[in-house]
């Protein structure tokens, strides 16, 4: 999500105020999973179709915010 606001400082100068948020719900996003057959069964959880889940080995970034100013 990105929010921005433009503030005029005279006729020729403007200030952009920017706020951005990533993964706002802080949900776990699996980056990669183990390709090994034995590790898939070691996690001991099945999906609705009867297959086993694989073991996650990496995750994407958690909730992050960044703020910025841009002067033109």
CHARMM-style PDB file with segment names, atoms N, HN, CA, C and O in Angstrom:
ATOM      1  N   UNK     1       0.846  -1.155   0.000  1.00  0.00      PROA
ATOM      2  CA  UNK     1       0.000   0.000   0.000  1.00  0.00      PROA
ATOM      3  C   UNK     1       0.897   1.225   0.000  1.00  0.00      PROA
ATOM      4  O   UNK     1       1.919   1.272   0.685  1.00  0.00      PROA
ATOM      5  N   UNK     2       0.491   2.216  -0.786  1.00  0.00      PROA
ATOM      6  HN  UNK     2      -0.339   2.178  -1.342  1.00  0.00      PROA
ATOM      7  CA  UNK     2       1.268   3.457  -0.869  1.00  0.00      PROA
ATOM      8  C   UNK     2       0.335   4.641  -0.701  1.00  0.00      PROA
ATOM      9  O   UNK     2      -0.716   4.714  -1.337  1.00  0.00      PROA
ATOM     10  N   UNK     3       0.732   5.570   0.163  1.00  0.00      PROA
ATOM     11  HN  UNK     3       1.586   5.510   0.679  1.00  0.00      PROA
ATOM     12  CA  UNK     3       0.017   6.820   0.358  1.00  0.00      PROA
ATOM     13  C   UNK     3       0.968   7.955   0.029  1.00  0.00      PROA
ATOM     14  O   UNK     3       2.129   7.936   0.440  1.00  0.00      PROA
ATOM     15  N   UNK     4       0.481   8.947  -0.715  1.00  0.00      PROA
ATOM     16  HN  UNK     4      -0.462   8.962  -1.049  1.00  0.00      PROA
ATOM     17  CA  UNK     4       1.330  10.084  -1.039  1.00  0.00      PROA
ATOM     18  C   UNK     4       0.524  11.372  -0.983  1.00  0.00      PROA
ATOM     19  O   UNK     4      -0.694  11.377  -1.162  1.00  0.00      PROA
ATOM     20  N   UNK     5       1.226  12.446  -0.732  1.00  0.00      PROA
ATOM     21  HN  UNK     5       2.215  12.442  -0.586  1.00  0.00      PROA
ATOM     22  CA  UNK     5       0.595  13.764  -0.619  1.00  0.00      PROA
ATOM     23  C   UNK     5       1.553  14.782  -1.221  1.00  0.00      PROA
ATOM     24  O   UNK     5       2.757  14.734  -0.970  1.00  0.00      PROA
ATOM     25  N   UNK     6       1.018  15.700  -2.015  1.00  0.00      PROA
ATOM     26  HN  UNK     6       0.040  15.739  -2.219  1.00  0.00      PROA
ATOM     27  CA  UNK     6       1.807  16.764  -2.619  1.00  0.00      PROA
ATOM     28  C   UNK     6       1.514  18.060  -1.865  1.00  0.00      PROA
ATOM     29  O   UNK     6       0.356  18.436  -1.686  1.00  0.00      PROA
ATOM     30  N   UNK     7       2.576  18.738  -1.427  1.00  0.00      PROA
ATOM     31  HN  UNK     7       3.517  18.432  -1.572  1.00  0.00      PROA
ATOM     32  CA  UNK     7       2.453  20.012  -0.728  1.00  0.00      PROA
ATOM     33  C   UNK     7       3.175  21.060  -1.566  1.00  0.00      PROA
ATOM     34  O   UNK     7       4.368  20.921  -1.837  1.00  0.00      PROA
ATOM     35  N   UNK     8       2.469  22.099  -1.977  1.00  0.00      PROA
ATOM     36  HN  UNK     8       1.500  22.211  -1.757  1.00  0.00      PROA
ATOM     37  CA  UNK     8       3.061  23.184  -2.767  1.00  0.00      PROA
ATOM     38  C   UNK     8       3.740  24.187  -1.833  1.00  0.00      PROA
ATOM     39  O   UNK     8       3.151  24.656  -0.860  1.00  0.00      PROA
ATOM     40  N   UNK     9       4.984  24.500  -2.156  1.00  0.00      PROA
ATOM     41  HN  UNK     9       5.463  24.119  -2.947  1.00  0.00      PROA
ATOM     42  CA  UNK     9       5.750  25.487  -1.395  1.00  0.00      PROA
ATOM     43  C   UNK     9       6.108  26.629  -2.344  1.00  0.00      PROA
ATOM     44  O   UNK     9       7.261  26.757  -2.755  1.00  0.00      PROA
ATOM     45  N   UNK    10       5.152  27.435  -2.683  1.00  0.00      PROA
ATOM     46  HN  UNK    10       4.215  27.331  -2.350  1.00  0.00      PROA
ATOM     47  CA  UNK    10       5.355  28.494  -3.668  1.00  0.00      PROA
ATOM     48  C   UNK    10       4.910  28.014  -5.044  1.00  0.00      PROA
ATOM     49  O   UNK    10       4.265  26.974  -5.176  1.00  0.00      PROA
ATOM     50  N   UNK    11       5.269  28.798  -6.080  1.00  0.00      PROA
ATOM     51  HN  UNK    11       5.793  29.643  -5.973  1.00  0.00      PROA
ATOM     52  CA  UNK    11       4.842  28.477  -7.441  1.00  0.00      PROA
ATOM     53  C   UNK    11       5.691  27.388  -8.087  1.00  0.00      PROA
ATOM     54  O   UNK    11       5.179  26.602  -8.884  1.00  0.00      PROA
ATOM     55  N   UNK    12       6.972  27.328  -7.760  1.00  0.00      PROA
ATOM     56  HN  UNK    12       7.388  27.966  -7.113  1.00  0.00      PROA
ATOM     57  CA  UNK    12       7.881  26.428  -8.465  1.00  0.00      PROA
ATOM     58  C   UNK    12       8.346  25.234  -7.642  1.00  0.00      PROA
ATOM     59  O   UNK    12       8.935  24.307  -8.200  1.00  0.00      PROA
ATOM     60  N   UNK    13       8.109  25.225  -6.375  1.00  0.00      PROA
ATOM     61  HN  UNK    13       7.631  25.978  -5.922  1.00  0.00      PROA
ATOM     62  CA  UNK    13       8.636  24.175  -5.500  1.00  0.00      PROA
ATOM     63  C   UNK    13       7.485  23.349  -4.937  1.00  0.00      PROA
ATOM     64  O   UNK    13       6.465  23.883  -4.500  1.00  0.00      PROA
ATOM     65  N   UNK    14       7.674  22.042  -4.960  1.00  0.00      PROA
ATOM     66  HN  UNK    14       8.502  21.608  -5.315  1.00  0.00      PROA
ATOM     67  CA  UNK    14       6.678  21.156  -4.351  1.00  0.00      PROA
ATOM     68  C   UNK    14       7.386  20.070  -3.543  1.00  0.00      PROA
ATOM     69  O   UNK    14       8.524  19.696  -3.826  1.00  0.00      PROA
ATOM     70  N   UNK    15       6.686  19.587  -2.543  1.00  0.00      PROA
ATOM     71  HN  UNK    15       5.761  19.891  -2.313  1.00  0.00      PROA
ATOM     72  CA  UNK    15       7.205  18.545  -1.663  1.00  0.00      PROA
ATOM     73  C   UNK    15       6.259  17.353  -1.718  1.00  0.00      PROA
ATOM     74  O   UNK    15       5.068  17.486  -1.437  1.00  0.00      PROA
ATOM     75  N   UNK    16       6.792  16.189  -2.079  1.00  0.00      PROA
ATOM     76  HN  UNK    16       7.759  16.081  -2.307  1.00  0.00      PROA
ATOM     77  CA  UNK    16       6.019  14.942  -2.078  1.00  0.00      PROA
ATOM     78  C   UNK    16       6.309  14.192  -0.787  1.00  0.00      PROA
ATOM     79  O   UNK    16       7.468  13.938  -0.461  1.00  0.00      PROA
ATOM     80  N   UNK    17       5.273  13.841  -0.060  1.00  0.00      PROA
ATOM     81  HN  UNK    17       4.331  14.047  -0.325  1.00  0.00      PROA
ATOM     82  CA  UNK    17       5.401  13.042   1.164  1.00  0.00      PROA
ATOM     83  C   UNK    17       4.865  11.653   0.849  1.00  0.00      PROA
ATOM     84  O   UNK    17       3.730  11.514   0.394  1.00  0.00      PROA
ATOM     85  N   UNK    18       5.668  10.632   1.085  1.00  0.00      PROA
ATOM     86  HN  UNK    18       6.590  10.745   1.455  1.00  0.00      PROA
ATOM     87  CA  UNK    18       5.326   9.268   0.669  1.00  0.00      PROA
ATOM     88  C   UNK    18       5.455   8.317   1.856  1.00  0.00      PROA
ATOM     89  O   UNK    18       6.423   8.380   2.613  1.00  0.00      PROA
ATOM     90  N   UNK    19       4.459   7.430   2.008  1.00  0.00      PROA
ATOM     91  HN  UNK    19       3.672   7.379   1.392  1.00  0.00      PROA
ATOM     92  CA  UNK    19       4.504   6.363   3.012  1.00  0.00      PROA
ATOM     93  C   UNK    19       4.091   5.061   2.317  1.00  0.00      PROA
ATOM     94  O   UNK    19       3.054   5.012   1.656  1.00  0.00      PROA
ATOM     95  N   UNK    20       4.895   4.017   2.465  1.00  0.00      PROA
ATOM     96  HN  UNK    20       5.738   4.056   3.002  1.00  0.00      PROA
ATOM     97  CA  UNK    20       4.618   2.733   1.837  1.00  0.00      PROA
ATOM     98  C   UNK    20       4.667   1.624   2.886  1.00  0.00      PROA
ATOM     99  O   UNK    20       5.463   1.676   3.823  1.00  0.00      PROA
ATOM    100  N   UNK    21       3.811   0.629   2.716  1.00  0.00      PROA
ATOM    101  HN  UNK    21       3.165   0.587   1.954  1.00  0.00      PROA
ATOM    102  CA  UNK    21       3.802  -0.526   3.601  1.00  0.00      PROA
ATOM    103  C   UNK    21       3.783  -1.811   2.786  1.00  0.00      PROA
ATOM    104  O   UNK    21       3.072  -1.910   1.786  1.00  0.00      PROA
ATOM    105  N   UNK    22       4.560  -2.786   3.215  1.00  0.00      PROA
ATOM    106  HN  UNK    22       5.137  -2.706   4.028  1.00  0.00      PROA
ATOM    107  CA  UNK    22       4.653  -4.075   2.531  1.00  0.00      PROA
ATOM    108  C   UNK    22       4.258  -5.179   3.501  1.00  0.00      PROA
ATOM    109  O   UNK    22       4.637  -5.141   4.671  1.00  0.00      PROA
ATOM    110  N   UNK    23       3.504  -6.156   3.030  1.00  0.00      PROA
ATOM    111  HN  UNK    23       3.195  -6.188   2.079  1.00  0.00      PROA
ATOM    112  CA  UNK    23       3.034  -7.281   3.838  1.00  0.00      PROA
ATOM    113  C   UNK    23       2.320  -6.763   5.093  1.00  0.00      PROA
ATOM    114  O   UNK    23       2.678  -7.122   6.214  1.00  0.00      PROA
ATOM    115  N   UNK    24       1.315  -5.921   4.888  1.00  0.00      PROA
ATOM    116  HN  UNK    24       1.024  -5.629   3.976  1.00  0.00      PROA
ATOM    117  CA  UNK    24       0.637  -5.237   5.988  1.00  0.00      PROA
ATOM    118  C   UNK    24      -0.016  -6.188   6.978  1.00  0.00      PROA
ATOM    119  O   UNK    24      -0.108  -5.866   8.162  1.00  0.00      PROA
ATOM    120  N   UNK    25      -0.470  -7.345   6.527  1.00  0.00      PROA
ATOM    121  HN  UNK    25      -0.396  -7.606   5.564  1.00  0.00      PROA
ATOM    122  CA  UNK    25      -1.115  -8.303   7.425  1.00  0.00      PROA
ATOM    123  C   UNK    25      -0.106  -9.215   8.115  1.00  0.00      PROA
ATOM    124  O   UNK    25      -0.484 -10.078   8.907  1.00  0.00      PROA
ATOM    125  N   UNK    26       1.183  -9.021   7.812  1.00  0.00      PROA
ATOM    126  HN  UNK    26       1.490  -8.320   7.169  1.00  0.00      PROA
ATOM    127  CA  UNK    26       2.273  -9.795   8.410  1.00  0.00      PROA
ATOM    128  C   UNK    26       2.049 -11.300   8.255  1.00  0.00      PROA
ATOM    129  O   UNK    26       2.236 -12.069   9.198  1.00  0.00      PROA
ATOM    130  N   UNK    27       1.655 -11.695   7.075  1.00  0.00      PROA
ATOM    131  HN  UNK    27       1.503 -11.070   6.309  1.00  0.00      PROA
ATOM    132  CA  UNK    27       1.378 -13.094   6.767  1.00  0.00      PROA
ATOM    133  C   UNK    27       2.667 -13.799   6.345  1.00  0.00      PROA
ATOM    134  O   UNK    27       3.521 -13.204   5.687  1.00  0.00      PROA
ATOM    135  N   UNK    28       2.802 -15.066   6.726  1.00  0.00      PROA
ATOM    136  HN  UNK    28       2.109 -15.550   7.261  1.00  0.00      PROA
ATOM    137  CA  UNK    28       3.973 -15.848   6.345  1.00  0.00      PROA
ATOM    138  C   UNK    28       3.892 -16.163   4.856  1.00  0.00      PROA
ATOM    139  O   UNK    28       2.914 -16.751   4.395  1.00  0.00      PROA
ATOM    140  N   UNK    29       4.916 -15.774   4.106  1.00  0.00      PROA
ATOM    141  HN  UNK    29       5.711 -15.296   4.481  1.00  0.00      PROA
ATOM    142  CA  UNK    29       5.001 -16.042   2.677  1.00  0.00      PROA
ATOM    143  C   UNK    29       6.212 -16.915   2.423  1.00  0.00      PROA
ATOM    144  O   UNK    29       7.352 -16.475   2.574  1.00  0.00      PROA
ATOM    145  N   UNK    30       5.961 -18.147   2.039  1.00  0.00      PROA
ATOM    146  HN  UNK    30       5.035 -18.505   1.916  1.00  0.00      PROA
ATOM    147  CA  UNK    30       7.043 -19.111   1.823  1.00  0.00      PROA
ATOM    148  C   UNK    30       7.841 -18.728   0.593  1.00  0.00      PROA
ATOM    149  O   UNK    30       7.283 -18.563  -0.492  1.00  0.00      PROA
ATOM    150  N   UNK    31       9.156 -18.585   0.765  1.00  0.00      PROA
ATOM    151  HN  UNK    31       9.608 -18.719   1.647  1.00  0.00      PROA
ATOM    152  CA  UNK    31      10.035 -18.228  -0.337  1.00  0.00      PROA
ATOM    153  C   UNK    31      10.471 -19.441  -1.138  1.00  0.00      PROA
ATOM    154  O   UNK    31      10.528 -19.382  -2.366  1.00  0.00      PROA
ATOM    155  N   UNK    32      10.777 -20.532  -0.465  1.00  0.00      PROA
ATOM    156  HN  UNK    32      10.730 -20.580   0.533  1.00  0.00      PROA
ATOM    157  CA  UNK    32      11.139 -21.775  -1.141  1.00  0.00      PROA
ATOM    158  C   UNK    32      10.855 -22.942  -0.206  1.00  0.00      PROA
ATOM    159  O   UNK    32      10.696 -22.771   1.003  1.00  0.00      PROA
ATOM    160  N   UNK    33      10.798 -24.114  -0.787  1.00  0.00      PROA
ATOM    161  HN  UNK    33      10.927 -24.253  -1.769  1.00  0.00      PROA
ATOM    162  CA  UNK    33      10.501 -25.318  -0.013  1.00  0.00      PROA
ATOM    163  C   UNK    33      11.544 -26.382  -0.320  1.00  0.00      PROA
ATOM    164  O   UNK    33      12.207 -26.347  -1.356  1.00  0.00      PROA
ATOM    165  N   UNK    34      11.672 -27.311   0.586  1.00  0.00      PROA
ATOM    166  HN  UNK    34      11.134 -27.340   1.428  1.00  0.00      PROA
ATOM    167  CA  UNK    34      12.640 -28.387   0.425  1.00  0.00      PROA
ATOM    168  C   UNK    34      12.184 -29.331  -0.684  1.00  0.00      PROA
ATOM    169  O   UNK    34      11.046 -29.799  -0.661  1.00  0.00      PROA
ATOM    170  N   UNK    35      13.050 -29.616  -1.650  1.00  0.00      PROA
ATOM    171  HN  UNK    35      13.975 -29.235  -1.668  1.00  0.00      PROA
ATOM    172  CA  UNK    35      12.680 -30.521  -2.729  1.00  0.00      PROA
ATOM    173  C   UNK    35      12.872 -32.000  -2.371  1.00  0.00      PROA
ATOM    174  O   UNK    35      12.526 -32.878  -3.162  1.00  0.00      PROA
ATOM    175  N   UNK    36      13.417 -32.276  -1.192  1.00  0.00      PROA
ATOM    176  HN  UNK    36      13.698 -31.564  -0.550  1.00  0.00      PROA
ATOM    177  CA  UNK    36      13.709 -33.656  -0.824  1.00  0.00      PROA
ATOM    178  C   UNK    36      12.443 -34.398  -0.419  1.00  0.00      PROA
ATOM    179  O   UNK    36      11.637 -33.877   0.353  1.00  0.00      PROA
ATOM    180  N   UNK    37      12.265 -35.591  -0.927  1.00  0.00      PROA
ATOM    181  HN  UNK    37      12.920 -36.014  -1.554  1.00  0.00      PROA
ATOM    182  CA  UNK    37      11.068 -36.396  -0.696  1.00  0.00      PROA
ATOM    183  C   UNK    37      10.881 -36.727   0.789  1.00  0.00      PROA
ATOM    184  O   UNK    37       9.766 -36.641   1.304  1.00  0.00      PROA
ATOM    185  N   UNK    38      11.933 -37.094   1.462  1.00  0.00      PROA
ATOM    186  HN  UNK    38      12.839 -37.164   1.044  1.00  0.00      PROA
ATOM    187  CA  UNK    38      11.823 -37.484   2.878  1.00  0.00      PROA
ATOM    188  C   UNK    38      11.437 -36.311   3.773  1.00  0.00      PROA
ATOM    189  O   UNK    38      10.703 -36.494   4.745  1.00  0.00      PROA
ATOM    190  N   UNK    39      11.908 -35.137   3.467  1.00  0.00      PROA
ATOM    191  HN  UNK    39      12.503 -34.988   2.677  1.00  0.00      PROA
ATOM    192  CA  UNK    39      11.567 -33.975   4.283  1.00  0.00      PROA
ATOM    193  C   UNK    39      10.109 -33.570   4.120  1.00  0.00      PROA
ATOM    194  O   UNK    39       9.524 -33.000   5.040  1.00  0.00      PROA
ATOM    195  N   UNK    40       9.526 -33.846   2.991  1.00  0.00      PROA
ATOM    196  HN  UNK    40      10.002 -34.309   2.243  1.00  0.00      PROA
ATOM    197  CA  UNK    40       8.104 -33.537   2.785  1.00  0.00      PROA
ATOM    198  C   UNK    40       7.242 -34.365   3.729  1.00  0.00      PROA
ATOM    199  O   UNK    40       6.281 -33.851   4.301  1.00  0.00      PROA
ATOM    200  N   UNK    41       7.570 -35.616   3.891  1.00  0.00      PROA
ATOM    201  HN  UNK    41       8.351 -36.033   3.426  1.00  0.00      PROA
ATOM    202  CA  UNK    41       6.794 -36.475   4.786  1.00  0.00      PROA
ATOM    203  C   UNK    41       7.125 -36.213   6.253  1.00  0.00      PROA
ATOM    204  O   UNK    41       6.330 -36.546   7.132  1.00  0.00      PROA
ATOM    205  N   UNK    42       8.276 -35.625   6.525  1.00  0.00      PROA
ATOM    206  HN  UNK    42       8.922 -35.354   5.811  1.00  0.00      PROA
ATOM    207  CA  UNK    42       8.670 -35.350   7.904  1.00  0.00      PROA
ATOM    208  C   UNK    42       7.889 -34.218   8.538  1.00  0.00      PROA
ATOM    209  O   UNK    42       7.863 -34.101   9.763  1.00  0.00      PROA
ATOM    210  N   UNK    43       7.251 -33.382   7.735  1.00  0.00      PROA
ATOM    211  HN  UNK    43       7.272 -33.477   6.740  1.00  0.00      PROA
ATOM    212  CA  UNK    43       6.489 -32.256   8.263  1.00  0.00      PROA
ATOM    213  C   UNK    43       5.152 -32.715   8.839  1.00  0.00      PROA
ATOM    214  O   UNK    43       4.564 -32.007   9.657  1.00  0.00      PROA
ATOM    215  N   UNK    44       4.662 -33.880   8.432  1.00  0.00      PROA
ATOM    216  HN  UNK    44       5.140 -34.455   7.768  1.00  0.00      PROA
ATOM    217  CA  UNK    44       3.487 -34.558   9.002  1.00  0.00      PROA
ATOM    218  C   UNK    44       2.177 -33.771   8.894  1.00  0.00      PROA
ATOM    219  O   UNK    44       1.316 -33.881   9.767  1.00  0.00      PROA
ATOM    220  N   UNK    45       2.025 -32.989   7.843  1.00  0.00      PROA
ATOM    221  HN  UNK    45       2.724 -32.900   7.134  1.00  0.00      PROA
ATOM    222  CA  UNK    45       0.756 -32.293   7.627  1.00  0.00      PROA
ATOM    223  C   UNK    45       0.301 -32.558   6.206  1.00  0.00      PROA
ATOM    224  O   UNK    45       1.094 -32.511   5.266  1.00  0.00      PROA
ATOM    225  N   UNK    46      -0.977 -32.834   6.061  1.00  0.00      PROA
ATOM    226  HN  UNK    46      -1.621 -32.873   6.824  1.00  0.00      PROA
ATOM    227  CA  UNK    46      -1.529 -33.119   4.742  1.00  0.00      PROA
ATOM    228  C   UNK    46      -2.449 -32.003   4.284  1.00  0.00      PROA
ATOM    229  O   UNK    46      -3.111 -31.348   5.089  1.00  0.00      PROA
ATOM    230  N   UNK    47      -2.477 -31.802   2.982  1.00  0.00      PROA
ATOM    231  HN  UNK    47      -1.940 -32.335   2.328  1.00  0.00      PROA
ATOM    232  CA  UNK    47      -3.411 -30.852   2.381  1.00  0.00      PROA
ATOM    233  C   UNK    47      -4.764 -31.543   2.223  1.00  0.00      PROA
ATOM    234  O   UNK    47      -4.895 -32.730   2.521  1.00  0.00      PROA
ATOM    235  N   UNK    48      -5.754 -30.814   1.763  1.00  0.00      PROA
ATOM    236  HN  UNK    48      -5.648 -29.850   1.521  1.00  0.00      PROA
ATOM    237  CA  UNK    48      -7.086 -31.375   1.576  1.00  0.00      PROA
ATOM    238  C   UNK    48      -7.130 -32.473   0.525  1.00  0.00      PROA
ATOM    239  O   UNK    48      -8.019 -33.324   0.557  1.00  0.00      PROA
ATOM    240  N   UNK    49      -6.183 -32.464  -0.406  1.00  0.00      PROA
ATOM    241  HN  UNK    49      -5.461 -31.772  -0.432  1.00  0.00      PROA
ATOM    242  CA  UNK    49      -6.159 -33.484  -1.449  1.00  0.00      PROA
ATOM    243  C   UNK    49      -5.376 -34.735  -1.033  1.00  0.00      PROA
ATOM    244  O   UNK    49      -5.191 -35.635  -1.852  1.00  0.00      PROA
ATOM    245  N   UNK    50      -4.910 -34.811   0.223  1.00  0.00      PROA
ATOM    246  HN  UNK    50      -5.060 -34.080   0.888  1.00  0.00      PROA
ATOM    247  CA  UNK    50      -4.203 -35.986   0.715  1.00  0.00      PROA
ATOM    248  C   UNK    50      -2.701 -35.929   0.564  1.00  0.00      PROA
ATOM    249  O   UNK    50      -2.000 -36.811   1.060  1.00  0.00      PROA
ATOM    250  N   UNK    51      -2.192 -34.920  -0.103  1.00  0.00      PROA
ATOM    251  HN  UNK    51      -2.762 -34.203  -0.505  1.00  0.00      PROA
ATOM    252  CA  UNK    51      -0.748 -34.793  -0.265  1.00  0.00      PROA
ATOM    253  C   UNK    51      -0.133 -34.112   0.944  1.00  0.00      PROA
ATOM    254  O   UNK    51      -0.795 -33.355   1.654  1.00  0.00      PROA
ATOM    255  N   UNK    52       1.135 -34.388   1.164  1.00  0.00      PROA
ATOM    256  HN  UNK    52       1.673 -35.003   0.586  1.00  0.00      PROA
ATOM    257  CA  UNK    52       1.858 -33.770   2.272  1.00  0.00      PROA
ATOM    258  C   UNK    52       2.375 -32.392   1.874  1.00  0.00      PROA
ATOM    259  O   UNK    52       2.685 -32.148   0.708  1.00  0.00      PROA
ATOM    260  N   UNK    53       2.465 -31.489   2.859  1.00  0.00      PROA
ATOM    261  HN  UNK    53       2.213 -31.688   3.806  1.00  0.00      PROA
ATOM    262  CA  UNK    53       3.109 -30.198   2.644  1.00  0.00      PROA
ATOM    263  C   UNK    53       4.610 -30.392   2.627  1.00  0.00      PROA
ATOM    264  O   UNK    53       5.129 -31.324   3.241  1.00  0.00      PROA
ATOM    265  N   UNK    54       5.300 -29.523   1.932  1.00  0.00      PROA
ATOM    266  HN  UNK    54       4.878 -28.765   1.434  1.00  0.00      PROA
ATOM    267  CA  UNK    54       6.760 -29.562   2.001  1.00  0.00      PROA
ATOM    268  C   UNK    54       7.222 -28.655   3.133  1.00  0.00      PROA
ATOM    269  O   UNK    54       6.483 -27.780   3.584  1.00  0.00      PROA
ATOM    270  N   UNK    55       8.429 -28.869   3.576  1.00  0.00      PROA
ATOM    271  HN  UNK    55       9.030 -29.580   3.210  1.00  0.00      PROA
ATOM    272  CA  UNK    55       8.987 -28.087   4.681  1.00  0.00      PROA
ATOM    273  C   UNK    55       9.539 -26.779   4.122  1.00  0.00      PROA
ATOM    274  O   UNK    55      10.382 -26.808   3.225  1.00  0.00      PROA
ATOM    275  N   UNK    56       9.083 -25.630   4.630  1.00  0.00      PROA
ATOM    276  HN  UNK    56       8.398 -25.606   5.358  1.00  0.00      PROA
ATOM    277  CA  UNK    56       9.614 -24.353   4.136  1.00  0.00      PROA
ATOM    278  C   UNK    56      11.072 -24.167   4.559  1.00  0.00      PROA
ATOM    279  O   UNK    56      11.442 -24.475   5.692  1.00  0.00      PROA
ATOM    280  N   UNK    57      11.888 -23.662   3.645  1.00  0.00      PROA
ATOM    281  HN  UNK    57      11.587 -23.411   2.725  1.00  0.00      PROA
ATOM    282  CA  UNK    57      13.300 -23.438   3.947  1.00  0.00      PROA
ATOM    283  C   UNK    57      13.672 -21.960   3.889  1.00  0.00      PROA
ATOM    284  O   UNK    57      14.766 -21.588   4.315  1.00  0.00      PROA
ATOM    285  N   UNK    58      12.785 -21.110   3.372  1.00  0.00      PROA
ATOM    286  HN  UNK    58      11.897 -21.412   3.026  1.00  0.00      PROA
ATOM    287  CA  UNK    58      13.040 -19.669   3.316  1.00  0.00      PROA
ATOM    288  C   UNK    58      11.706 -18.933   3.320  1.00  0.00      PROA
ATOM    289  O   UNK    58      10.680 -19.481   2.917  1.00  0.00      PROA
ATOM    290  N   UNK    59      11.733 -17.699   3.775  1.00  0.00      PROA
ATOM    291  HN  UNK    59      12.567 -17.254   4.103  1.00  0.00      PROA
ATOM    292  CA  UNK    59      10.511 -16.889   3.815  1.00  0.00      PROA
ATOM    293  C   UNK    59      10.805 -15.494   3.297  1.00  0.00      PROA
ATOM    294  O   UNK    59      11.929 -15.004   3.397  1.00  0.00      PROA
ATOM    295  N   UNK    60       9.776 -14.859   2.738  1.00  0.00      PROA
ATOM    296  HN  UNK    60       8.863 -15.257   2.657  1.00  0.00      PROA
ATOM    297  CA  UNK    60       9.919 -13.476   2.313  1.00  0.00      PROA
ATOM    298  C   UNK    60       9.865 -12.556   3.530  1.00  0.00      PROA
ATOM    299  O   UNK    60       9.571 -13.002   4.639  1.00  0.00      PROA
ATOM    300  N   UNK    61      10.143 -11.299   3.324  1.00  0.00      PROA
ATOM    301  HN  UNK    61      10.382 -10.937   2.424  1.00  0.00      PROA
ATOM    302  CA  UNK    61      10.262 -10.333   4.418  1.00  0.00      PROA
ATOM    303  C   UNK    61       8.959 -10.164   5.206  1.00  0.00      PROA
ATOM    304  O   UNK    61       7.872 -10.285   4.642  1.00  0.00      PROA
ATOM    305  N   UNK    62       9.069  -9.886   6.511  1.00  0.00      PROA
ATOM    306  HN  UNK    62       9.952  -9.789   6.969  1.00  0.00      PROA
ATOM    307  CA  UNK    62       7.882  -9.606   7.333  1.00  0.00      PROA
ATOM    308  C   UNK    62       7.374  -8.191   7.045  1.00  0.00      PROA
ATOM    309  O   UNK    62       7.837  -7.539   6.110  1.00  0.00      PROA
ATOM    310  N   UNK    63       6.444  -7.734   7.834  1.00  0.00      PROA
ATOM    311  HN  UNK    63       6.068  -8.264   8.594  1.00  0.00      PROA
ATOM    312  CA  UNK    63       5.859  -6.402   7.659  1.00  0.00      PROA
ATOM    313  C   UNK    63       6.940  -5.329   7.658  1.00  0.00      PROA
ATOM    314  O   UNK    63       7.835  -5.325   8.503  1.00  0.00      PROA
ATOM    315  N   UNK    64       6.840  -4.418   6.690  1.00  0.00      PROA
ATOM    316  HN  UNK    64       6.113  -4.421   6.003  1.00  0.00      PROA
ATOM    317  CA  UNK    64       7.815  -3.340   6.581  1.00  0.00      PROA
ATOM    318  C   UNK    64       7.107  -2.046   6.216  1.00  0.00      PROA
ATOM    319  O   UNK    64       6.090  -2.053   5.523  1.00  0.00      PROA
ATOM    320  N   UNK    65       7.657  -0.939   6.691  1.00  0.00      PROA
ATOM    321  HN  UNK    65       8.484  -0.934   7.254  1.00  0.00      PROA
ATOM    322  CA  UNK    65       7.180   0.389   6.332  1.00  0.00      PROA
ATOM    323  C   UNK    65       8.366   1.216   5.876  1.00  0.00      PROA
ATOM    324  O   UNK    65       9.480   1.050   6.371  1.00  0.00      PROA
ATOM    325  N   UNK    66       8.116   2.111   4.926  1.00  0.00      PROA
ATOM    326  HN  UNK    66       7.211   2.245   4.524  1.00  0.00      PROA
ATOM    327  CA  UNK    66       9.153   3.056   4.541  1.00  0.00      PROA
ATOM    328  C   UNK    66       8.505   4.404   4.250  1.00  0.00      PROA
ATOM    329  O   UNK    66       7.381   4.482   3.754  1.00  0.00      PROA
ATOM    330  N   UNK    67       9.238   5.450   4.568  1.00  0.00      PROA
ATOM    331  HN  UNK    67      10.151   5.386   4.971  1.00  0.00      PROA
ATOM    332  CA  UNK    67       8.748   6.809   4.429  1.00  0.00      PROA
ATOM    333  C   UNK    67       9.751   7.597   3.607  1.00  0.00      PROA
ATOM    334  O   UNK    67      10.953   7.337   3.656  1.00  0.00      PROA
ATOM    335  N   UNK    68       9.242   8.573   2.842  1.00  0.00      PROA
ATOM    336  HN  UNK    68       8.265   8.784   2.802  1.00  0.00      PROA
ATOM    337  CA  UNK    68      10.150   9.362   2.025  1.00  0.00      PROA
ATOM    338  C   UNK    68       9.616  10.759   1.756  1.00  0.00      PROA
ATOM    339  O   UNK    68       8.417  11.027   1.823  1.00  0.00      PROA
ATOM    340  N   UNK    69      10.565  11.636   1.447  1.00  0.00      PROA
ATOM    341  HN  UNK    69      11.540  11.418   1.392  1.00  0.00      PROA
ATOM    342  CA  UNK    69      10.275  13.005   1.051  1.00  0.00      PROA
ATOM    343  C   UNK    69      10.969  13.262  -0.270  1.00  0.00      PROA
ATOM    344  O   UNK    69      12.098  12.818  -0.481  1.00  0.00      PROA
ATOM    345  N   UNK    70      10.299  13.977  -1.161  1.00  0.00      PROA
ATOM    346  HN  UNK    70       9.382  14.338  -0.990  1.00  0.00      PROA
ATOM    347  CA  UNK    70      10.884  14.297  -2.446  1.00  0.00      PROA
ATOM    348  C   UNK    70      10.625  15.777  -2.706  1.00  0.00      PROA
ATOM    349  O   UNK    70       9.471  16.202  -2.766  1.00  0.00      PROA
ATOM    350  N   UNK    71      11.673  16.553  -2.858  1.00  0.00      PROA
ATOM    351  HN  UNK    71      12.610  16.207  -2.810  1.00  0.00      PROA
ATOM    352  CA  UNK    71      11.557  17.991  -3.052  1.00  0.00      PROA
ATOM    353  C   UNK    71      11.879  18.317  -4.505  1.00  0.00      PROA
ATOM    354  O   UNK    71      12.970  18.011  -4.987  1.00  0.00      PROA
ATOM    355  N   UNK    72      10.928  18.940  -5.201  1.00  0.00      PROA
ATOM    356  HN  UNK    72      10.042  19.189  -4.809  1.00  0.00      PROA
ATOM    357  CA  UNK    72      11.117  19.339  -6.602  1.00  0.00      PROA
ATOM    358  C   UNK    72      11.204  20.827  -6.713  1.00  0.00      PROA
ATOM    359  OT1 UNK    72      11.363  21.356  -7.813  1.00  0.00      PROA
TER     360      UNK     72
END
